[in-house]
Amino acid sequence: MNSGEVATIIQDAVMTILTVSLPLLGVGLVVGLIISVLQATTQINEQTIVFVAKILSVFSALILFGPWMLTRLQEFTLRVYGYILTLLR
């Protein structure tokens, strides 16, 4: 295994991590921003509102995007197994 193959595996891993985590992080970011704007306009500074809203929205996004995320992780795992098989030959 040369450095090019290692770089390819690392690049594939990083792209998979970013692809899988993006939906949950994006939902958390958008909900946090919306709640922060609402709190700023109403001058309600209760931190539990943001916490509960983010938890519920991220959990809902996990239910919605979970099958897609699992498919991406399975595809990555199969690619890694393929890399291992090429090493053993």
PDB file with one MODEL, atoms N, CA, C and O in Angstrom:
MODEL        1
ATOM      1  N   MET A   1       0.854  -1.170   0.000  1.00  0.00           N
ATOM      2  CA  MET A   1       0.000   0.000   0.000  1.00  0.00           C
ATOM      3  C   MET A   1       0.900   1.233   0.000  1.00  0.00           C
ATOM      4  O   MET A   1       1.769   1.388   0.858  1.00  0.00           O
ATOM      5  N   ASN A   2       0.676   2.089  -0.963  1.00  0.00           N
ATOM      6  CA  ASN A   2       1.479   3.307  -1.040  1.00  0.00           C
ATOM      7  C   ASN A   2       0.722   4.489  -0.433  1.00  0.00           C
ATOM      8  O   ASN A   2      -0.422   4.356   0.002  1.00  0.00           O
ATOM      9  N   SER A   3       1.378   5.631  -0.416  1.00  0.00           N
ATOM     10  CA  SER A   3       0.780   6.804   0.226  1.00  0.00           C
ATOM     11  C   SER A   3      -0.443   7.313  -0.533  1.00  0.00           C
ATOM     12  O   SER A   3      -1.332   7.915   0.068  1.00  0.00           O
ATOM     13  N   GLY A   4      -0.500   7.083  -1.833  1.00  0.00           N
ATOM     14  CA  GLY A   4      -1.667   7.497  -2.607  1.00  0.00           C
ATOM     15  C   GLY A   4      -2.927   6.750  -2.211  1.00  0.00           C
ATOM     16  O   GLY A   4      -4.008   7.332  -2.130  1.00  0.00           O
ATOM     17  N   GLU A   5      -2.780   5.457  -1.966  1.00  0.00           N
ATOM     18  CA  GLU A   5      -3.934   4.660  -1.538  1.00  0.00           C
ATOM     19  C   GLU A   5      -4.392   5.059  -0.141  1.00  0.00           C
ATOM     20  O   GLU A   5      -5.591   5.113   0.136  1.00  0.00           O
ATOM     21  N   VAL A   6      -3.434   5.339   0.736  1.00  0.00           N
ATOM     22  CA  VAL A   6      -3.785   5.781   2.086  1.00  0.00           C
ATOM     23  C   VAL A   6      -4.516   7.118   2.034  1.00  0.00           C
ATOM     24  O   VAL A   6      -5.504   7.325   2.738  1.00  0.00           O
ATOM     25  N   ALA A   7      -4.025   8.014   1.199  1.00  0.00           N
ATOM     26  CA  ALA A   7      -4.680   9.321   1.058  1.00  0.00           C
ATOM     27  C   ALA A   7      -6.099   9.168   0.516  1.00  0.00           C
ATOM     28  O   ALA A   7      -7.002   9.896   0.927  1.00  0.00           O
ATOM     29  N   THR A   8      -6.299   8.226  -0.403  1.00  0.00           N
ATOM     30  CA  THR A   8      -7.632   7.979  -0.943  1.00  0.00           C
ATOM     31  C   THR A   8      -8.576   7.470   0.133  1.00  0.00           C
ATOM     32  O   THR A   8      -9.728   7.897   0.204  1.00  0.00           O
ATOM     33  N   ILE A   9      -8.095   6.561   0.970  1.00  0.00           N
ATOM     34  CA  ILE A   9      -8.925   6.020   2.051  1.00  0.00           C
ATOM     35  C   ILE A   9      -9.266   7.114   3.057  1.00  0.00           C
ATOM     36  O   ILE A   9     -10.409   7.206   3.506  1.00  0.00           O
ATOM     37  N   ILE A  10      -8.304   7.930   3.411  1.00  0.00           N
ATOM     38  CA  ILE A  10      -8.544   9.019   4.370  1.00  0.00           C
ATOM     39  C   ILE A  10      -9.512  10.036   3.779  1.00  0.00           C
ATOM     40  O   ILE A  10     -10.407  10.514   4.476  1.00  0.00           O
ATOM     41  N   GLN A  11      -9.344  10.367   2.517  1.00  0.00           N
ATOM     42  CA  GLN A  11     -10.252  11.316   1.860  1.00  0.00           C
ATOM     43  C   GLN A  11     -11.670  10.766   1.822  1.00  0.00           C
ATOM     44  O   GLN A  11     -12.629  11.503   2.052  1.00  0.00           O
ATOM     45  N   ASP A  12     -11.808   9.472   1.533  1.00  0.00           N
ATOM     46  CA  ASP A  12     -13.123   8.837   1.512  1.00  0.00           C
ATOM     47  C   ASP A  12     -13.755   8.869   2.907  1.00  0.00           C
ATOM     48  O   ASP A  12     -14.953   9.114   3.042  1.00  0.00           O
ATOM     49  N   ALA A  13     -12.952   8.622   3.934  1.00  0.00           N
ATOM     50  CA  ALA A  13     -13.471   8.640   5.310  1.00  0.00           C
ATOM     51  C   ALA A  13     -13.936  10.034   5.712  1.00  0.00           C
ATOM     52  O   ALA A  13     -15.004  10.186   6.306  1.00  0.00           O
ATOM     53  N   VAL A  14     -13.139  11.051   5.390  1.00  0.00           N
ATOM     54  CA  VAL A  14     -13.506  12.426   5.749  1.00  0.00           C
ATOM     55  C   VAL A  14     -14.769  12.865   5.008  1.00  0.00           C
ATOM     56  O   VAL A  14     -15.649  13.491   5.598  1.00  0.00           O
ATOM     57  N   MET A  15     -14.859  12.543   3.731  1.00  0.00           N
ATOM     58  CA  MET A  15     -16.049  12.918   2.968  1.00  0.00           C
ATOM     59  C   MET A  15     -17.296  12.192   3.488  1.00  0.00           C
ATOM     60  O   MET A  15     -18.383  12.769   3.517  1.00  0.00           O
ATOM     61  N   THR A  16     -17.139  10.940   3.894  1.00  0.00           N
ATOM     62  CA  THR A  16     -18.271  10.203   4.455  1.00  0.00           C
ATOM     63  C   THR A  16     -18.710  10.828   5.775  1.00  0.00           C
ATOM     64  O   THR A  16     -19.907  10.979   6.021  1.00  0.00           O
ATOM     65  N   ILE A  17     -17.757  11.189   6.621  1.00  0.00           N
ATOM     66  CA  ILE A  17     -18.092  11.823   7.902  1.00  0.00           C
ATOM     67  C   ILE A  17     -18.841  13.136   7.668  1.00  0.00           C
ATOM     68  O   ILE A  17     -19.859  13.396   8.309  1.00  0.00           O
ATOM     69  N   LEU A  18     -18.339  13.951   6.758  1.00  0.00           N
ATOM     70  CA  LEU A  18     -18.999  15.232   6.480  1.00  0.00           C
ATOM     71  C   LEU A  18     -20.391  15.032   5.887  1.00  0.00           C
ATOM     72  O   LEU A  18     -21.333  15.736   6.251  1.00  0.00           O
ATOM     73  N   THR A  19     -20.515  14.081   4.982  1.00  0.00           N
ATOM     74  CA  THR A  19     -21.804  13.834   4.333  1.00  0.00           C
ATOM     75  C   THR A  19     -22.840  13.331   5.331  1.00  0.00           C
ATOM     76  O   THR A  19     -24.000  13.742   5.289  1.00  0.00           O
ATOM     77  N   VAL A  20     -22.426  12.450   6.218  1.00  0.00           N
ATOM     78  CA  VAL A  20     -23.369  11.857   7.169  1.00  0.00           C
ATOM     79  C   VAL A  20     -23.750  12.846   8.272  1.00  0.00           C
ATOM     80  O   VAL A  20     -24.894  12.853   8.726  1.00  0.00           O
ATOM     81  N   SER A  21     -22.806  13.675   8.705  1.00  0.00           N
ATOM     82  CA  SER A  21     -23.101  14.578   9.818  1.00  0.00           C
ATOM     83  C   SER A  21     -23.779  15.871   9.388  1.00  0.00           C
ATOM     84  O   SER A  21     -24.376  16.554  10.220  1.00  0.00           O
ATOM     85  N   LEU A  22     -23.701  16.220   8.117  1.00  0.00           N
ATOM     86  CA  LEU A  22     -24.235  17.503   7.654  1.00  0.00           C
ATOM     87  C   LEU A  22     -25.733  17.694   7.896  1.00  0.00           C
ATOM     88  O   LEU A  22     -26.118  18.779   8.332  1.00  0.00           O
ATOM     89  N   PRO A  23     -26.597  16.719   7.644  1.00  0.00           N
ATOM     90  CA  PRO A  23     -28.029  16.968   7.867  1.00  0.00           C
ATOM     91  C   PRO A  23     -28.360  17.298   9.329  1.00  0.00           C
ATOM     92  O   PRO A  23     -29.133  18.219   9.592  1.00  0.00           O
ATOM     93  N   LEU A  24     -27.790  16.563  10.265  1.00  0.00           N
ATOM     94  CA  LEU A  24     -28.093  16.818  11.677  1.00  0.00           C
ATOM     95  C   LEU A  24     -27.518  18.153  12.144  1.00  0.00           C
ATOM     96  O   LEU A  24     -28.180  18.903  12.861  1.00  0.00           O
ATOM     97  N   LEU A  25     -26.289  18.445  11.736  1.00  0.00           N
ATOM     98  CA  LEU A  25     -25.692  19.721  12.122  1.00  0.00           C
ATOM     99  C   LEU A  25     -26.423  20.899  11.495  1.00  0.00           C
ATOM    100  O   LEU A  25     -26.597  21.940  12.128  1.00  0.00           O
ATOM    101  N   GLY A  26     -26.850  20.731  10.249  1.00  0.00           N
ATOM    102  CA  GLY A  26     -27.585  21.806   9.571  1.00  0.00           C
ATOM    103  C   GLY A  26     -28.918  22.093  10.232  1.00  0.00           C
ATOM    104  O   GLY A  26     -29.290  23.252  10.417  1.00  0.00           O
ATOM    105  N   VAL A  27     -29.640  21.036  10.589  1.00  0.00           N
ATOM    106  CA  VAL A  27     -30.930  21.224  11.271  1.00  0.00           C
ATOM    107  C   VAL A  27     -30.719  21.897  12.620  1.00  0.00           C
ATOM    108  O   VAL A  27     -31.458  22.813  12.979  1.00  0.00           O
ATOM    109  N   GLY A  28     -29.720  21.450  13.365  1.00  0.00           N
ATOM    110  CA  GLY A  28     -29.437  22.075  14.666  1.00  0.00           C
ATOM    111  C   GLY A  28     -29.058  23.536  14.532  1.00  0.00           C
ATOM    112  O   GLY A  28     -29.459  24.368  15.347  1.00  0.00           O
ATOM    113  N   LEU A  29     -28.284  23.848  13.502  1.00  0.00           N
ATOM    114  CA  LEU A  29     -27.878  25.232  13.266  1.00  0.00           C
ATOM    115  C   LEU A  29     -29.068  26.114  12.910  1.00  0.00           C
ATOM    116  O   LEU A  29     -29.219  27.205  13.460  1.00  0.00           O
ATOM    117  N   VAL A  30     -29.905  25.654  12.003  1.00  0.00           N
ATOM    118  CA  VAL A  30     -31.059  26.450  11.564  1.00  0.00           C
ATOM    119  C   VAL A  30     -32.042  26.654  12.715  1.00  0.00           C
ATOM    120  O   VAL A  30     -32.524  27.767  12.925  1.00  0.00           O
ATOM    121  N   VAL A  31     -32.342  25.599  13.459  1.00  0.00           N
ATOM    122  CA  VAL A  31     -33.278  25.726  14.585  1.00  0.00           C
ATOM    123  C   VAL A  31     -32.698  26.647  15.661  1.00  0.00           C
ATOM    124  O   VAL A  31     -33.416  27.475  16.222  1.00  0.00           O
ATOM    125  N   GLY A  32     -31.419  26.506  15.947  1.00  0.00           N
ATOM    126  CA  GLY A  32     -30.790  27.387  16.927  1.00  0.00           C
ATOM    127  C   GLY A  32     -30.835  28.845  16.512  1.00  0.00           C
ATOM    128  O   GLY A  32     -31.074  29.730  17.334  1.00  0.00           O
ATOM    129  N   LEU A  33     -30.604  29.085  15.229  1.00  0.00           N
ATOM    130  CA  LEU A  33     -30.656  30.457  14.723  1.00  0.00           C
ATOM    131  C   LEU A  33     -32.058  31.036  14.794  1.00  0.00           C
ATOM    132  O   LEU A  33     -32.237  32.188  15.190  1.00  0.00           O
ATOM    133  N   ILE A  34     -33.049  30.248  14.415  1.00  0.00           N
ATOM    134  CA  ILE A  34     -34.441  30.721  14.460  1.00  0.00           C
ATOM    135  C   ILE A  34     -34.863  31.018  15.896  1.00  0.00           C
ATOM    136  O   ILE A  34     -35.461  32.059  16.166  1.00  0.00           O
ATOM    137  N   ILE A  35     -34.555  30.113  16.810  1.00  0.00           N
ATOM    138  CA  ILE A  35     -34.927  30.323  18.214  1.00  0.00           C
ATOM    139  C   ILE A  35     -34.188  31.529  18.788  1.00  0.00           C
ATOM    140  O   ILE A  35     -34.759  32.289  19.570  1.00  0.00           O
ATOM    141  N   SER A  36     -32.925  31.710  18.407  1.00  0.00           N
ATOM    142  CA  SER A  36     -32.169  32.869  18.902  1.00  0.00           C
ATOM    143  C   SER A  36     -32.766  34.176  18.411  1.00  0.00           C
ATOM    144  O   SER A  36     -32.836  35.149  19.163  1.00  0.00           O
ATOM    145  N   VAL A  37     -33.196  34.207  17.160  1.00  0.00           N
ATOM    146  CA  VAL A  37     -33.825  35.426  16.625  1.00  0.00           C
ATOM    147  C   VAL A  37     -35.145  35.690  17.351  1.00  0.00           C
ATOM    148  O   VAL A  37     -35.444  36.830  17.708  1.00  0.00           O
ATOM    149  N   LEU A  38     -35.930  34.636  17.568  1.00  0.00           N
ATOM    150  CA  LEU A  38     -37.182  34.811  18.305  1.00  0.00           C
ATOM    151  C   LEU A  38     -36.937  35.284  19.737  1.00  0.00           C
ATOM    152  O   LEU A  38     -37.671  36.131  20.247  1.00  0.00           O
ATOM    153  N   GLN A  39     -35.921  34.746  20.375  1.00  0.00           N
ATOM    154  CA  GLN A  39     -35.608  35.190  21.738  1.00  0.00           C
ATOM    155  C   GLN A  39     -35.129  36.633  21.762  1.00  0.00           C
ATOM    156  O   GLN A  39     -35.437  37.385  22.687  1.00  0.00           O
ATOM    157  N   ALA A  40     -34.373  37.013  20.737  1.00  0.00           N
ATOM    158  CA  ALA A  40     -33.890  38.395  20.694  1.00  0.00           C
ATOM    159  C   ALA A  40     -35.032  39.379  20.463  1.00  0.00           C
ATOM    160  O   ALA A  40     -35.029  40.478  21.017  1.00  0.00           O
ATOM    161  N   THR A  41     -35.998  38.990  19.657  1.00  0.00           N
ATOM    162  CA  THR A  41     -37.103  39.907  19.396  1.00  0.00           C
ATOM    163  C   THR A  41     -38.067  39.997  20.578  1.00  0.00           C
ATOM    164  O   THR A  41     -38.641  41.056  20.831  1.00  0.00           O
ATOM    165  N   THR A  42     -38.248  38.895  21.299  1.00  0.00           N
ATOM    166  CA  THR A  42     -39.175  38.904  22.433  1.00  0.00           C
ATOM    167  C   THR A  42     -38.471  39.166  23.762  1.00  0.00           C
ATOM    168  O   THR A  42     -39.133  39.315  24.790  1.00  0.00           O
ATOM    169  N   GLN A  43     -37.157  39.224  23.758  1.00  0.00           N
ATOM    170  CA  GLN A  43     -36.329  39.448  24.947  1.00  0.00           C
ATOM    171  C   GLN A  43     -36.562  38.392  26.021  1.00  0.00           C
ATOM    172  O   GLN A  43     -36.518  38.685  27.215  1.00  0.00           O
ATOM    173  N   ILE A  44     -36.807  37.180  25.590  1.00  0.00           N
ATOM    174  CA  ILE A  44     -36.878  36.038  26.503  1.00  0.00           C
ATOM    175  C   ILE A  44     -35.533  35.335  26.422  1.00  0.00           C
ATOM    176  O   ILE A  44     -35.162  34.826  25.364  1.00  0.00           O
ATOM    177  N   ASN A  45     -34.801  35.301  27.526  1.00  0.00           N
ATOM    178  CA  ASN A  45     -33.463  34.719  27.522  1.00  0.00           C
ATOM    179  C   ASN A  45     -33.412  33.415  28.299  1.00  0.00           C
ATOM    180  O   ASN A  45     -32.550  33.235  29.159  1.00  0.00           O
ATOM    181  N   GLU A  46     -34.307  32.529  28.009  1.00  0.00           N
ATOM    182  CA  GLU A  46     -34.345  31.230  28.668  1.00  0.00           C
ATOM    183  C   GLU A  46     -33.559  30.220  27.823  1.00  0.00           C
ATOM    184  O   GLU A  46     -33.919  29.963  26.674  1.00  0.00           O
ATOM    185  N   GLN A  47     -32.496  29.652  28.383  1.00  0.00           N
ATOM    186  CA  GLN A  47     -31.631  28.754  27.630  1.00  0.00           C
ATOM    187  C   GLN A  47     -32.250  27.375  27.394  1.00  0.00           C
ATOM    188  O   GLN A  47     -31.866  26.682  26.452  1.00  0.00           O
ATOM    189  N   THR A  48     -33.195  26.974  28.233  1.00  0.00           N
ATOM    190  CA  THR A  48     -33.790  25.650  28.050  1.00  0.00           C
ATOM    191  C   THR A  48     -34.660  25.590  26.797  1.00  0.00           C
ATOM    192  O   THR A  48     -34.861  24.512  26.237  1.00  0.00           O
ATOM    193  N   ILE A  49     -35.173  26.725  26.356  1.00  0.00           N
ATOM    194  CA  ILE A  49     -35.977  26.749  25.136  1.00  0.00           C
ATOM    195  C   ILE A  49     -35.116  26.325  23.945  1.00  0.00           C
ATOM    196  O   ILE A  49     -35.534  25.504  23.129  1.00  0.00           O
ATOM    197  N   VAL A  50     -33.917  26.890  23.854  1.00  0.00           N
ATOM    198  CA  VAL A  50     -33.007  26.543  22.761  1.00  0.00           C
ATOM    199  C   VAL A  50     -32.604  25.082  22.867  1.00  0.00           C
ATOM    200  O   VAL A  50     -32.584  24.364  21.867  1.00  0.00           O
ATOM    201  N   PHE A  51     -32.282  24.643  24.073  1.00  0.00           N
ATOM    202  CA  PHE A  51     -31.827  23.270  24.273  1.00  0.00           C
ATOM    203  C   PHE A  51     -32.889  22.258  23.871  1.00  0.00           C
ATOM    204  O   PHE A  51     -32.606  21.317  23.130  1.00  0.00           O
ATOM    205  N   VAL A  52     -34.094  22.446  24.353  1.00  0.00           N
ATOM    206  CA  VAL A  52     -35.175  21.502  24.052  1.00  0.00           C
ATOM    207  C   VAL A  52     -35.523  21.534  22.563  1.00  0.00           C
ATOM    208  O   VAL A  52     -35.748  20.486  21.957  1.00  0.00           O
ATOM    209  N   ALA A  53     -35.568  22.707  21.984  1.00  0.00           N
ATOM    210  CA  ALA A  53     -35.894  22.811  20.553  1.00  0.00           C
ATOM    211  C   ALA A  53     -34.838  22.122  19.700  1.00  0.00           C
ATOM    212  O   ALA A  53     -35.173  21.429  18.740  1.00  0.00           O
ATOM    213  N   LYS A  54     -33.564  22.306  20.041  1.00  0.00           N
ATOM    214  CA  LYS A  54     -32.505  21.660  19.276  1.00  0.00           C
ATOM    215  C   LYS A  54     -32.545  20.143  19.436  1.00  0.00           C
ATOM    216  O   LYS A  54     -32.394  19.409  18.459  1.00  0.00           O
ATOM    217  N   ILE A  55     -32.746  19.679  20.651  1.00  0.00           N
ATOM    218  CA  ILE A  55     -32.799  18.235  20.887  1.00  0.00           C
ATOM    219  C   ILE A  55     -33.946  17.609  20.093  1.00  0.00           C
ATOM    220  O   ILE A  55     -33.759  16.587  19.433  1.00  0.00           O
ATOM    221  N   LEU A  56     -35.115  18.211  20.156  1.00  0.00           N
ATOM    222  CA  LEU A  56     -36.261  17.660  19.427  1.00  0.00           C
ATOM    223  C   LEU A  56     -36.063  17.712  17.913  1.00  0.00           C
ATOM    224  O   LEU A  56     -36.426  16.772  17.205  1.00  0.00           O
ATOM    225  N   SER A  57     -35.494  18.797  17.422  1.00  0.00           N
ATOM    226  CA  SER A  57     -35.302  18.914  15.975  1.00  0.00           C
ATOM    227  C   SER A  57     -34.216  17.964  15.475  1.00  0.00           C
ATOM    228  O   SER A  57     -34.361  17.375  14.404  1.00  0.00           O
ATOM    229  N   VAL A  58     -33.144  17.809  16.224  1.00  0.00           N
ATOM    230  CA  VAL A  58     -32.087  16.885  15.803  1.00  0.00           C
ATOM    231  C   VAL A  58     -32.587  15.447  15.881  1.00  0.00           C
ATOM    232  O   VAL A  58     -32.257  14.633  15.020  1.00  0.00           O
ATOM    233  N   PHE A  59     -33.369  15.130  16.890  1.00  0.00           N
ATOM    234  CA  PHE A  59     -33.942  13.782  16.981  1.00  0.00           C
ATOM    235  C   PHE A  59     -34.898  13.522  15.814  1.00  0.00           C
ATOM    236  O   PHE A  59     -34.900  12.431  15.243  1.00  0.00           O
ATOM    237  N   SER A  60     -35.701  14.512  15.465  1.00  0.00           N
ATOM    238  CA  SER A  60     -36.602  14.367  14.310  1.00  0.00           C
ATOM    239  C   SER A  60     -35.817  14.209  13.014  1.00  0.00           C
ATOM    240  O   SER A  60     -36.183  13.409  12.154  1.00  0.00           O
ATOM    241  N   ALA A  61     -34.741  14.972  12.876  1.00  0.00           N
ATOM    242  CA  ALA A  61     -33.902  14.851  11.683  1.00  0.00           C
ATOM    243  C   ALA A  61     -33.219  13.489  11.635  1.00  0.00           C
ATOM    244  O   ALA A  61     -33.025  12.927  10.557  1.00  0.00           O
ATOM    245  N   LEU A  62     -32.855  12.960  12.796  1.00  0.00           N
ATOM    246  CA  LEU A  62     -32.247  11.629  12.836  1.00  0.00           C
ATOM    247  C   LEU A  62     -33.236  10.562  12.378  1.00  0.00           C
ATOM    248  O   LEU A  62     -32.866   9.627  11.669  1.00  0.00           O
ATOM    249  N   ILE A  63     -34.481  10.705  12.781  1.00  0.00           N
ATOM    250  CA  ILE A  63     -35.510   9.767  12.320  1.00  0.00           C
ATOM    251  C   ILE A  63     -35.726   9.911  10.818  1.00  0.00           C
ATOM    252  O   ILE A  63     -35.879   8.914  10.113  1.00  0.00           O
ATOM    253  N   LEU A  64     -35.738  11.150  10.326  1.00  0.00           N
ATOM    254  CA  LEU A  64     -35.971  11.402   8.909  1.00  0.00           C
ATOM    255  C   LEU A  64     -34.785  10.974   8.044  1.00  0.00           C
ATOM    256  O   LEU A  64     -34.971  10.300   7.030  1.00  0.00           O
ATOM    257  N   PHE A  65     -33.575  11.358   8.435  1.00  0.00           N
ATOM    258  CA  PHE A  65     -32.392  11.092   7.627  1.00  0.00           C
ATOM    259  C   PHE A  65     -31.655   9.814   8.025  1.00  0.00           C
ATOM    260  O   PHE A  65     -30.674   9.448   7.379  1.00  0.00           O
ATOM    261  N   GLY A  66     -32.105   9.134   9.069  1.00  0.00           N
ATOM    262  CA  GLY A  66     -31.426   7.945   9.569  1.00  0.00           C
ATOM    263  C   GLY A  66     -31.203   6.856   8.530  1.00  0.00           C
ATOM    264  O   GLY A  66     -30.081   6.367   8.399  1.00  0.00           O
ATOM    265  N   PRO A  67     -32.232   6.460   7.786  1.00  0.00           N
ATOM    266  CA  PRO A  67     -32.007   5.416   6.778  1.00  0.00           C
ATOM    267  C   PRO A  67     -30.986   5.823   5.712  1.00  0.00           C
ATOM    268  O   PRO A  67     -30.164   5.008   5.294  1.00  0.00           O
ATOM    269  N   TRP A  68     -31.039   7.069   5.279  1.00  0.00           N
ATOM    270  CA  TRP A  68     -30.078   7.558   4.296  1.00  0.00           C
ATOM    271  C   TRP A  68     -28.665   7.552   4.874  1.00  0.00           C
ATOM    272  O   TRP A  68     -27.715   7.162   4.195  1.00  0.00           O
ATOM    273  N   MET A  69     -28.525   7.987   6.134  1.00  0.00           N
ATOM    274  CA  MET A  69     -27.217   8.005   6.778  1.00  0.00           C
ATOM    275  C   MET A  69     -26.669   6.587   6.940  1.00  0.00           C
ATOM    276  O   MET A  69     -25.482   6.346   6.722  1.00  0.00           O
ATOM    277  N   LEU A  70     -27.528   5.665   7.318  1.00  0.00           N
ATOM    278  CA  LEU A  70     -27.111   4.281   7.487  1.00  0.00           C
ATOM    279  C   LEU A  70     -26.660   3.682   6.160  1.00  0.00           C
ATOM    280  O   LEU A  70     -25.690   2.925   6.123  1.00  0.00           O
ATOM    281  N   THR A  71     -27.342   4.007   5.087  1.00  0.00           N
ATOM    282  CA  THR A  71     -26.938   3.523   3.767  1.00  0.00           C
ATOM    283  C   THR A  71     -25.558   4.044   3.391  1.00  0.00           C
ATOM    284  O   THR A  71     -24.726   3.293   2.881  1.00  0.00           O
ATOM    285  N   ARG A  72     -25.311   5.331   3.643  1.00  0.00           N
ATOM    286  CA  ARG A  72     -23.991   5.909   3.340  1.00  0.00           C
ATOM    287  C   ARG A  72     -22.896   5.229   4.161  1.00  0.00           C
ATOM    288  O   ARG A  72     -21.814   4.954   3.643  1.00  0.00           O
ATOM    289  N   LEU A  73     -23.168   4.958   5.431  1.00  0.00           N
ATOM    290  CA  LEU A  73     -22.173   4.301   6.279  1.00  0.00           C
ATOM    291  C   LEU A  73     -21.943   2.854   5.845  1.00  0.00           C
ATOM    292  O   LEU A  73     -20.817   2.362   5.909  1.00  0.00           O
ATOM    293  N   GLN A  74     -22.984   2.178   5.411  1.00  0.00           N
ATOM    294  CA  GLN A  74     -22.814   0.812   4.908  1.00  0.00           C
ATOM    295  C   GLN A  74     -21.985   0.800   3.631  1.00  0.00           C
ATOM    296  O   GLN A  74     -21.127  -0.065   3.456  1.00  0.00           O
ATOM    297  N   GLU A  75     -22.232   1.741   2.748  1.00  0.00           N
ATOM    298  CA  GLU A  75     -21.449   1.832   1.515  1.00  0.00           C
ATOM    299  C   GLU A  75     -19.985   2.104   1.824  1.00  0.00           C
ATOM    300  O   GLU A  75     -19.100   1.523   1.195  1.00  0.00           O
ATOM    301  N   PHE A  76     -19.722   2.980   2.787  1.00  0.00           N
ATOM    302  CA  PHE A  76     -18.344   3.263   3.175  1.00  0.00           C
ATOM    303  C   PHE A  76     -17.681   2.021   3.761  1.00  0.00           C
ATOM    304  O   PHE A  76     -16.527   1.725   3.453  1.00  0.00           O
ATOM    305  N   THR A  77     -18.407   1.300   4.599  1.00  0.00           N
ATOM    306  CA  THR A  77     -17.851   0.091   5.203  1.00  0.00           C
ATOM    307  C   THR A  77     -17.502  -0.942   4.137  1.00  0.00           C
ATOM    308  O   THR A  77     -16.459  -1.593   4.214  1.00  0.00           O
ATOM    309  N   LEU A  78     -18.362  -1.089   3.159  1.00  0.00           N
ATOM    310  CA  LEU A  78     -18.067  -2.027   2.072  1.00  0.00           C
ATOM    311  C   LEU A  78     -16.845  -1.581   1.270  1.00  0.00           C
ATOM    312  O   LEU A  78     -16.048  -2.415   0.840  1.00  0.00           O
ATOM    313  N   ARG A  79     -16.694  -0.270   1.065  1.00  0.00           N
ATOM    314  CA  ARG A  79     -15.500   0.219   0.366  1.00  0.00           C
ATOM    315  C   ARG A  79     -14.243  -0.061   1.169  1.00  0.00           C
ATOM    316  O   ARG A  79     -13.215  -0.428   0.599  1.00  0.00           O
ATOM    317  N   VAL A  80     -14.308   0.109   2.495  1.00  0.00           N
ATOM    318  CA  VAL A  80     -13.141  -0.169   3.339  1.00  0.00           C
ATOM    319  C   VAL A  80     -12.807  -1.654   3.297  1.00  0.00           C
ATOM    320  O   VAL A  80     -11.633  -2.021   3.238  1.00  0.00           O
ATOM    321  N   TYR A  81     -13.818  -2.509   3.328  1.00  0.00           N
ATOM    322  CA  TYR A  81     -13.571  -3.944   3.200  1.00  0.00           C
ATOM    323  C   TYR A  81     -12.922  -4.256   1.847  1.00  0.00           C
ATOM    324  O   TYR A  81     -12.049  -5.120   1.758  1.00  0.00           O
ATOM    325  N   GLY A  82     -13.342  -3.564   0.820  1.00  0.00           N
ATOM    326  CA  GLY A  82     -12.714  -3.734  -0.486  1.00  0.00           C
ATOM    327  C   GLY A  82     -11.251  -3.335  -0.475  1.00  0.00           C
ATOM    328  O   GLY A  82     -10.414  -4.007  -1.080  1.00  0.00           O
ATOM    329  N   TYR A  83     -10.935  -2.226   0.220  1.00  0.00           N
ATOM    330  CA  TYR A  83      -9.533  -1.809   0.348  1.00  0.00           C
ATOM    331  C   TYR A  83      -8.726  -2.871   1.089  1.00  0.00           C
ATOM    332  O   TYR A  83      -7.582  -3.148   0.728  1.00  0.00           O
ATOM    333  N   ILE A  84      -9.316  -3.463   2.120  1.00  0.00           N
ATOM    334  CA  ILE A  84      -8.622  -4.489   2.895  1.00  0.00           C
ATOM    335  C   ILE A  84      -8.372  -5.717   2.023  1.00  0.00           C
ATOM    336  O   ILE A  84      -7.300  -6.320   2.082  1.00  0.00           O
ATOM    337  N   LEU A  85      -9.358  -6.082   1.221  1.00  0.00           N
ATOM    338  CA  LEU A  85      -9.202  -7.254   0.352  1.00  0.00           C
ATOM    339  C   LEU A  85      -8.084  -7.027  -0.680  1.00  0.00           C
ATOM    340  O   LEU A  85      -7.340  -7.955  -0.997  1.00  0.00           O
ATOM    341  N   THR A  86      -7.967  -5.815  -1.196  1.00  0.00           N
ATOM    342  CA  THR A  86      -6.901  -5.546  -2.149  1.00  0.00           C
ATOM    343  C   THR A  86      -5.531  -5.581  -1.470  1.00  0.00           C
ATOM    344  O   THR A  86      -4.530  -5.887  -2.118  1.00  0.00           O
ATOM    345  N   LEU A  87      -5.477  -5.275  -0.188  1.00  0.00           N
ATOM    346  CA  LEU A  87      -4.214  -5.357   0.541  1.00  0.00           C
ATOM    347  C   LEU A  87      -3.771  -6.798   0.731  1.00  0.00           C
ATOM    348  O   LEU A  87      -2.577  -7.093   0.681  1.00  0.00           O
ATOM    349  N   LEU A  88      -4.726  -7.699   0.948  1.00  0.00           N
ATOM    350  CA  LEU A  88      -4.399  -9.086   1.224  1.00  0.00           C
ATOM    351  C   LEU A  88      -3.994  -9.849  -0.020  1.00  0.00           C
ATOM    352  O   LEU A  88      -3.406 -10.925   0.087  1.00  0.00           O
ATOM    353  N   ARG A  89      -4.289  -9.329  -1.182  1.00  0.00           N
ATOM    354  CA  ARG A  89      -3.938 -10.026  -2.432  1.00  0.00           C
ATOM    355  C   ARG A  89      -2.549  -9.735  -2.859  1.00  0.00           C
ATOM    356  O   ARG A  89      -2.101 -10.242  -3.887  1.00  0.00           O
TER     357      ARG A  89
ENDMDL
END
